[in-house]
């Protein structure tokens, strides 16, 4: 299995969508450790939409995008009771940009 890399961009990181589950949660190619190093204590947005960091899916607020640590060590993008993939207009292989807001 070859996983696409993560690239530094001005003010953030760029990666790819590896997988979208049936609920619309997005597994990215951005390692959680790299994300933490870049965004520790900062507010950020995902593809132009504000998001917040949560320890698990249960801590995502209604109507918000969240980033949670995934079991593969990558960040996952989710939304409470909504498809994050639909909200962001993303499909497998699509580009993900996480930037300081």
Secondary structure, 3 states (H helix, E strand, C coil): CCCCCCEEECCEEEEEEEEECCCCCEEEEEEHHHHHHHHCCCCEEECCEEEEECCCHHHCCECCEEEEECCCCEEEEEEECECHHHHHCCCCCCEEEEEEC
